[in-house]
Amino acid sequence: MIQEKTEKMFALCVENKDCDDLEKRKIYQILPDEKATKEGYLRVVDESGEDYLYPESYFIIIQLPHKAQKALQLAS
């Protein structure tokens, strides 16, 4: 039986210029999107609860412990 990768990706917002659905110093879930990444963007689940593309420079990718990931999922 093959186990699916359950670890999610997260990023810390460090800029939100002209983005009403982002808050600085907040952690957001990042969804995989190779095409967007090649263009310098990240697919982010923002305050609206939807995923949108934002400049990669607005975020710092972070590694969270499994326990913290789970807590963020429960808070959603």
C-alpha positions in Angstrom: 0.0 0.0 0.0 1.4 3.4 -1.1 1.0 6.2 1.5 0.1 9.6 0.1 2.2 12.6 1.0 0.1 14.4 3.7 2.5 17.2 4.5 1.2 20.5 3.4 3.2 23.5 2.4 2.9 26.8 4.3 4.3 30.3 3.9 4.6 33.4 6.0 3.2 36.6 4.4 5.8 39.4 4.5 4.1 41.8 2.0 0.5 42.5 1.0 0.7 45.5 -1.3 -2.6 45.9 -3.2 -3.9 42.6 -1.8 -6.9 43.0 0.5 -7.1 39.2 1.1 -3.6 38.9 2.6 -2.4 39.9 6.1 1.3 40.5 6.9 2.8 38.1 9.5 0.1 35.5 8.9 0.8 31.9 7.8 -1.0 30.7 4.7 -1.3 27.3 3.0 0.4 27.0 -0.4 -1.0 24.7 -3.0 1.4 23.0 -5.6 1.4 24.8 -8.9 4.6 24.3 -11.0 3.5 26.6 -13.8 2.8 29.5 -11.4 6.2 28.9 -9.6 8.0 29.1 -12.9 6.4 32.5 -13.4 7.4 33.8 -9.9 4.0 33.2 -8.2 2.6 31.0 -5.5 -0.9 29.6 -5.3 -2.1 30.7 -1.9 -5.3 29.9 0.1 -6.0 33.5 1.2 -8.5 35.1 3.6 -11.4 34.5 1.2 -10.8 30.8 1.6 -10.1 30.5 -2.1 -6.8 29.9 -3.8 -5.2 32.7 -5.9 -1.9 33.5 -7.3 0.3 36.0 -5.5 3.9 37.1 -6.1 6.4 34.7 -4.6 8.3 37.7 -3.1 5.3 38.4 -0.8 6.0 35.1 1.1 8.7 33.1 2.9 8.2 29.3 2.6 8.3 27.7 6.1 8.4 24.2 7.5 5.9 23.5 10.2 5.9 20.6 12.6 3.1 18.1 11.9 1.3 19.1 15.1 1.3 22.8 14.0 -0.1 21.8 10.6 -2.9 19.9 12.2 -3.7 22.8 14.5 -3.9 25.1 11.4 -6.2 22.7 9.6 -8.6 22.5 12.7 -8.7 26.3 12.9 -9.9 26.6 9.2 
